[in-house]
Amino acid sequence: MTYVIGADCVDVLDRACIEECPVNCIYIGERMAYIQPVECVDCGACEPACPVEAIYFEDDMPAGQEVFATENARFFDEPLPGRDEPLGEPRGGIKAGVVGVDTPFVAEFQR
């Protein structure tokens, strides 16, 4: 299990969670942030830092937001638009910089 960032992060990208993450496992897409599940140590430091309360333990995603757990995994496991290979496993979010692209679901997400 890991923490997942949900719908309330879309188009907000406050980044306070990144500052609190001790293992640097939060990556920035174009419209939202994503938590790398292999890097995440489930410490929960990111959760209270999020000003829009968009971070949840994977099993505690609010009803209707379960798809964000799938999209979080997809961000790392499948090639993103404009990329030939998936981001893959641990590199560190700060080192990776702003990825600048989201999964197709997130790119098209409307509230």
matplotlib code that plots the C-alpha trace (Angstrom):
import matplotlib.pyplot as plt

x = [0.0, 1.0, -0.3, -2.1, -2.9, -6.6, -8.7, -8.3, -4.7, -5.7, -4.7, -3.5, 0.0, 0.8, 3.9, 4.0, 3.8, 7.1, 8.8, 7.6, 8.4, 11.6, 12.2, 11.6, 8.9, 6.5, 6.6, 5.0, 3.0, 1.4, -1.9, -1.1, 1.4, 1.9, 3.5, 5.9, 4.6, 8.0, 9.8, 7.0, 7.7, 4.2, 5.3, 2.4, 4.4, 2.8, -0.8, -1.1, 1.1, -1.4, -3.5, -6.4, -6.4, -5.9, -3.6, -5.0, -3.8, -4.6, -7.3, -8.9, -9.6, -13.0, -15.8, -15.5, -11.8, -10.5, -9.5, -6.7, -5.0, -5.0, -3.8, -1.0, 0.4, -0.1, 1.9, 5.0, 4.2, 3.1, 4.7, 3.1, 2.0, 5.1, 7.4, 8.7, 9.3, 7.6, 9.1, 9.6, 11.0, 12.9, 14.9, 13.6, 11.0, 13.3, 16.0, 13.4, 12.2, 8.8, 7.7, 5.2, 2.7, -0.1, -1.9, -4.6, -7.3, -5.8, -5.1, -8.8, -10.2, -13.0, -14.4]
y = [0.0, 3.6, 7.1, 8.5, 12.0, 12.5, 14.9, 17.9, 18.3, 18.7, 22.3, 23.2, 21.8, 23.6, 21.4, 21.6, 17.8, 17.7, 19.7, 17.3, 14.1, 12.6, 10.2, 12.5, 10.2, 12.9, 13.8, 16.7, 16.2, 19.0, 19.3, 17.3, 15.5, 11.7, 9.5, 6.8, 3.7, 1.9, 4.9, 5.8, 4.5, 5.1, 7.6, 9.9, 13.2, 14.5, 14.0, 16.8, 19.1, 19.1, 22.4, 20.9, 17.5, 15.6, 12.9, 9.6, 6.2, 4.0, 2.0, 5.2, 7.0, 8.7, 7.2, 8.1, 8.8, 5.3, 5.8, 8.1, 5.1, 3.5, 6.7, 7.1, 3.7, 4.3, 7.5, 5.4, 2.1, 3.1, 5.4, 8.9, 10.9, 12.0, 9.5, 6.2, 4.6, 4.6, 6.7, 3.5, 2.9, 5.1, 8.1, 10.8, 13.4, 16.4, 14.9, 14.1, 17.7, 18.6, 15.8, 18.2, 15.6, 13.6, 10.4, 10.8, 10.5, 13.3, 15.5, 15.4, 15.4, 17.9, 18.6]
z = [0.0, -0.5, -0.4, -3.4, -4.5, -5.5, -7.5, -5.3, -6.4, -10.1, -11.2, -7.7, -7.3, -4.1, -3.6, 0.2, 0.2, -1.7, 1.0, 3.7, 1.9, 3.5, 0.6, -2.3, -3.9, -5.2, -8.9, -10.7, -13.9, -15.7, -13.7, -10.5, -8.4, -8.2, -5.5, -6.7, -4.9, -4.8, -3.3, -0.8, 2.7, 4.0, 6.6, 6.0, 6.2, 3.0, 4.1, 6.7, 4.5, 1.7, 1.9, -0.1, 1.7, -1.6, -0.2, 1.0, 2.1, -0.9, 0.9, 2.2, -1.1, -1.1, -3.0, -6.7, -6.5, -6.6, -10.2, -9.0, -7.4, -10.8, -12.5, -9.9, -10.8, -14.5, -14.3, -13.5, -15.1, -18.6, -21.2, -20.8, -23.9, -25.8, -24.1, -25.4, -22.0, -18.6, -15.8, -13.9, -10.5, -8.0, -9.2, -6.9, -7.7, -7.2, -9.4, -12.1, -12.1, -13.5, -15.7, -17.4, -18.6, -17.0, -17.7, -20.3, -17.7, -15.6, -18.6, -19.5, -16.0, -15.3, -11.9]

ax = plt.figure().add_subplot(projection="3d")
ax.plot(x, y, z, "-o")
ax.set_aspect("equal")
plt.show()
